[in-house]
Amino acid sequence: MSERKVLTKYYPPDFDPSKITRQRGPKQSGPKLQTVRLMAPFSMKCTHCGEFIYKGRKFNARKETTDEKYYNIAIYRFYIRCTRCSGEITFKTDPKNMDYECERGAKRNFEPWREAKLAEETEEERLDRLEREEAERDAMKDLETKVHDAKTEMAIADALDEIRSRNARIERADKDGVVQTDVPDLAAERRKREEEEDAEAARRAFENLKAMPDIGEEALDEEMIEEPEEVPVPVFVKKQVKVKKDAAAALGIKKKVEVTSFAPAPVRPPVKAPPLAKNPVLLADYGSDSDDD
């Protein structure tokens, strides 16, 4: 059985290798293209006809080297055709996320694990955040240093002004012929003078209060106090009621007694008589019904 792979080739007797000339075609303009065999890196849906292309399906694709780079890593673009409508689909490499990015002709299917991974902070983003925080921290530190320096400069300026004013007073006193060994403190003297004035005003106010007349309550004389008058206590004397004699009974005439039914009178509580005075004043024959008078 002969081998399928040809190791030797037939050369005719009149073969002259010097007659073979080397030919060069025109150079390809634009990006470099190369036909490669690859598999779909992710599941996608064609935007032309809605055909779903699953991950791992094989295609004859054209590979293009783009001008874009990521940290000196070349980015490649691939062209494939839809299996149903032959629409062109392009995607390129994404070395930043170690993945592929769909450009046009198809839409990548939703992948929850990929979304969660993209939401995480990458190393580059973390470095950017740390640099930004460090810059902000340095800015705050610079601001605090500037404020501290400004306060120090103000304190130094105030001290210099005080020294200059003191030297000016000393020079002016020397020109007048008076030597001042000790320069008085004007602020302390003014404060002392104000305290003395306040004390003097308070002393005068207290003296005015003592000079005012006393407006207290007047003492009442005992003669002006009126004693309560004694009111005599009224005395009530029980009067004697005379019983009239019945003339008809004396003559022996009997009257018919009409018996009438009546309700018993309500029992009233006994009324206590007022107490009698020790020395009652008796009124003779007061309220008597006698005919002798």
C-alpha positions as CSV (number, residue, x, y, z in Angstrom):
1,M,0.0,0.0,0.0
2,S,1.5,3.3,-1.1
3,E,1.8,6.3,1.2
4,R,-0.7,9.1,0.8
5,K,1.8,11.8,1.5
6,V,4.1,12.4,-1.5
7,L,7.7,12.6,-0.5
8,T,9.2,12.8,-4.0
9,K,8.0,14.7,-7.1
10,Y,8.4,14.0,-10.7
11,Y,10.7,16.2,-12.8
12,P,10.6,15.9,-16.6
13,P,13.8,15.4,-18.5
14,D,13.7,18.8,-20.1
15,F,13.2,20.6,-16.8
16,D,15.4,23.7,-16.5
17,P,15.2,25.4,-13.0
18,S,17.0,28.5,-14.4
19,K,13.9,29.3,-16.4
20,I,11.8,29.7,-13.3
21,T,11.7,33.4,-12.4
22,R,10.6,34.9,-9.1
23,Q,7.4,37.0,-9.4
24,R,6.3,39.6,-6.9
25,G,2.8,40.9,-6.7
26,P,1.6,44.3,-5.5
27,K,1.8,44.9,-1.8
28,Q,-1.4,44.8,0.1
29,S,-2.6,48.2,1.2
30,G,-4.4,48.8,4.5
31,P,-4.5,46.5,7.5
32,K,-3.0,43.1,7.2
33,L,-5.6,40.4,6.6
34,Q,-5.2,36.6,7.3
35,T,-7.6,33.8,6.9
36,V,-7.9,31.7,10.1
37,R,-10.0,28.9,11.5
38,L,-11.6,29.7,14.9
39,M,-14.5,29.0,17.2
40,A,-17.1,31.6,18.4
41,P,-15.7,32.9,21.7
42,F,-19.2,33.6,23.2
43,S,-22.9,33.0,22.5
44,M,-24.4,35.7,20.3
45,K,-27.6,36.5,18.4
46,C,-27.5,37.8,14.8
47,T,-29.1,41.3,14.5
48,H,-30.1,40.7,10.9
49,C,-32.1,37.5,11.1
50,G,-32.2,36.7,14.9
51,E,-30.2,33.4,14.5
52,F,-28.5,32.3,17.7
53,I,-24.9,31.2,17.4
54,Y,-23.7,29.2,20.3
55,K,-20.2,29.4,21.9
56,G,-17.6,27.0,20.3
57,R,-19.1,27.0,16.7
58,K,-16.3,26.8,14.1
59,F,-15.9,29.5,11.4
60,N,-13.5,30.4,8.6
61,A,-12.7,34.0,9.6
62,R,-10.6,36.8,8.4
63,K,-8.1,38.1,11.0
64,E,-7.2,41.8,10.9
65,T,-4.5,43.5,12.9
66,T,-5.7,46.9,14.1
67,D,-3.7,50.0,15.1
68,E,-5.0,49.9,18.7
69,K,-2.8,48.6,21.4
70,Y,-3.1,47.9,25.1
71,Y,0.2,48.1,27.0
72,N,2.0,47.3,23.7
73,I,-0.3,44.3,23.2
74,A,-1.8,44.3,19.7
75,I,-5.6,44.1,19.3
76,Y,-7.0,41.8,16.6
77,R,-10.4,42.0,14.8
78,F,-12.2,39.0,13.3
79,Y,-14.8,38.8,10.5
80,I,-17.3,35.9,10.4
81,R,-20.6,35.2,8.5
82,C,-23.9,34.3,10.0
83,T,-24.8,30.6,9.3
84,R,-28.4,31.5,8.3
85,C,-28.3,34.9,6.5
86,S,-24.6,35.2,5.8
87,G,-24.6,38.6,7.5
88,E,-21.2,39.9,8.5
89,I,-20.3,39.8,12.2
90,T,-17.2,41.4,13.7
91,F,-15.6,41.1,17.1
92,K,-12.2,41.9,18.5
93,T,-10.0,41.0,21.3
94,D,-10.1,42.7,24.7
95,P,-6.8,42.2,26.6
96,K,-7.8,44.5,29.4
97,N,-10.5,42.2,30.6
98,M,-9.0,39.0,29.0
99,D,-12.1,38.6,26.9
100,Y,-13.6,39.4,23.5
101,E,-15.8,42.4,22.6
102,C,-18.6,42.2,20.0
103,E,-18.6,45.2,17.6
104,R,-21.4,44.9,15.1
105,G,-23.7,42.4,13.3
106,A,-24.6,40.5,16.5
107,K,-25.5,41.0,20.1
108,R,-23.8,39.1,22.9
109,N,-26.1,37.0,25.1
110,F,-26.6,38.0,28.8
111,E,-24.1,36.2,31.1
112,P,-24.7,36.8,34.8
113,W,-21.3,35.6,35.9
114,R,-19.7,38.1,33.5
115,E,-21.7,41.0,34.8
116,A,-20.7,40.2,38.4
117,K,-17.1,40.0,37.3
118,L,-17.2,43.3,35.5
119,A,-18.8,45.0,38.6
120,E,-15.7,44.1,40.6
121,E,-12.9,46.6,40.9
122,T,-10.0,45.8,38.7
123,E,-6.4,46.2,39.6
124,E,-6.1,49.3,37.4
125,E,-9.2,50.9,38.9
126,R,-7.9,50.1,42.4
127,L,-4.5,51.8,41.6
128,D,-6.3,54.8,40.1
129,R,-8.5,55.1,43.3
130,L,-5.4,54.9,45.6
131,E,-3.6,57.5,43.6
132,R,-6.7,59.8,43.7
133,E,-7.0,59.3,47.5
134,E,-3.4,60.0,48.0
135,A,-3.6,63.2,45.9
136,E,-6.6,64.4,48.0
137,R,-4.8,63.6,51.2
138,D,-1.8,65.5,50.1
139,A,-4.1,68.5,49.2
140,M,-5.6,68.5,52.7
141,K,-2.1,68.3,54.2
142,D,-0.9,71.2,52.1
143,L,-4.0,73.3,53.1
144,E,-3.3,72.6,56.8
145,T,0.3,73.5,56.4
146,K,-0.6,76.8,54.6
147,V,-3.1,77.7,57.4
148,H,-0.5,77.0,60.1
149,D,2.1,79.1,58.2
150,A,-0.4,81.9,57.8
151,K,-1.1,82.0,61.6
152,T,2.6,81.9,62.4
153,E,3.3,84.8,60.0
154,M,0.4,86.9,61.6
155,A,1.8,86.3,65.1
156,I,5.3,87.3,64.0
157,A,3.9,90.4,62.3
158,D,2.0,91.4,65.5
159,A,5.1,91.0,67.6
160,L,7.2,93.1,65.2
161,D,4.6,95.9,65.2
162,E,4.6,95.9,69.0
163,I,8.4,96.0,69.1
164,R,8.5,98.8,66.5
165,S,5.9,100.9,68.4
166,R,7.9,100.4,71.7
167,N,11.1,101.5,70.0
168,A,9.4,104.5,68.5
169,R,8.2,105.6,72.0
170,I,11.6,105.1,73.5
171,E,13.3,107.2,70.7
172,R,10.6,109.9,71.1
173,A,11.2,110.1,74.8
174,D,15.0,110.2,74.3
175,K,14.6,113.2,71.9
176,D,12.5,115.1,74.5
177,G,15.3,114.6,77.1
178,V,13.4,112.2,79.3
179,V,14.9,108.8,79.8
180,Q,12.3,106.1,80.2
181,T,13.6,102.9,81.7
182,D,10.3,101.3,82.0
183,V,7.6,101.8,79.4
184,P,4.1,101.7,80.9
185,D,1.5,99.5,79.5
186,L,-1.2,101.7,78.1
187,A,-3.8,98.9,78.0
188,A,-3.3,98.0,81.6
189,E,-3.6,101.6,82.7
190,R,-6.8,102.1,80.8
191,R,-8.2,98.9,82.3
192,K,-7.3,100.0,85.8
193,R,-8.8,103.5,85.2
194,E,-12.1,101.9,84.0
195,E,-12.3,99.7,87.1
196,E,-11.8,102.7,89.4
197,E,-14.6,104.6,87.6
198,D,-16.9,101.6,87.9
199,A,-16.2,101.4,91.6
200,E,-16.8,105.1,92.1
201,A,-20.1,104.9,90.3
202,A,-21.2,102.0,92.4
203,R,-20.3,103.9,95.7
204,R,-22.3,106.9,94.6
205,A,-25.3,104.7,93.8
206,F,-25.3,103.2,97.2
207,E,-25.0,106.6,98.9
208,N,-28.1,107.8,97.0
209,L,-30.0,104.8,98.2
210,K,-29.1,105.6,101.8
211,A,-30.2,109.2,101.4
212,M,-33.7,108.3,100.2
213,P,-36.6,108.6,102.8
214,D,-37.9,105.5,104.5
215,I,-41.2,104.5,103.0
216,G,-41.9,101.6,105.3
217,E,-45.2,101.0,107.0
218,E,-46.5,103.6,109.5
219,A,-47.0,102.5,113.2
220,L,-50.6,102.6,114.2
221,D,-51.7,104.1,117.5
222,E,-53.7,102.0,119.9
223,E,-56.4,104.8,120.1
224,M,-57.0,104.5,116.4
225,I,-57.9,100.8,116.8
226,E,-61.7,100.5,117.4
227,E,-62.9,97.9,119.8
228,P,-65.9,95.8,118.7
229,E,-69.2,96.8,120.3
230,E,-71.0,94.3,122.4
231,V,-74.4,93.3,120.9
232,P,-77.1,92.2,123.4
233,V,-78.2,88.6,123.1
234,P,-82.0,88.4,122.4
235,V,-84.0,86.4,125.0
236,F,-87.2,84.6,124.1
237,V,-89.9,83.9,126.9
238,K,-92.6,81.3,126.5
239,K,-96.0,83.0,126.7
240,Q,-99.0,81.5,128.5
241,V,-102.0,80.7,126.3
242,K,-105.4,80.8,128.1
243,V,-107.8,78.0,127.2
244,K,-111.3,79.2,126.5
245,K,-114.2,77.4,128.1
246,D,-116.7,75.7,125.9
247,A,-120.2,77.2,126.7
248,A,-122.1,74.4,124.9
249,A,-120.4,71.8,127.0
250,A,-121.4,73.7,130.2
251,L,-125.1,73.6,129.1
252,G,-125.0,69.9,128.4
253,I,-125.3,70.2,124.6
254,K,-123.4,67.6,122.8
255,K,-122.0,68.2,119.3
256,K,-121.7,65.6,116.7
257,V,-118.2,64.7,116.0
258,E,-117.5,64.2,112.4
259,V,-115.0,61.4,111.8
260,T,-112.8,62.2,108.9
261,S,-110.0,60.1,107.6
262,F,-106.7,61.9,107.4
263,A,-103.2,60.9,106.8
264,P,-100.9,60.9,109.8
265,A,-98.8,64.0,110.0
266,P,-95.1,63.5,109.4
267,V,-93.0,63.3,112.4
268,R,-90.7,66.3,112.7
269,P,-87.6,66.2,114.7
270,P,-87.7,68.1,118.0
271,V,-86.5,71.7,117.9
272,K,-84.2,72.6,120.6
273,A,-84.8,75.9,122.3
274,P,-82.0,78.4,122.5
275,P,-80.2,78.5,125.8
276,L,-81.4,81.1,128.3
277,A,-79.1,83.8,129.4
278,K,-77.9,84.0,133.0
279,N,-79.7,87.3,133.8
280,P,-82.8,87.3,131.6
281,V,-84.7,90.5,131.2
282,L,-88.4,89.7,131.8
283,L,-91.0,91.7,130.0
284,A,-94.1,91.8,132.2
285,D,-97.4,90.8,130.5
286,Y,-95.7,90.7,127.1
287,G,-98.1,89.2,124.6
288,S,-100.9,88.3,127.1
289,D,-104.5,88.1,125.9
290,S,-106.1,89.1,129.3
291,D,-109.0,91.6,129.2
292,D,-108.0,93.4,132.4
293,D,-105.7,95.9,130.7
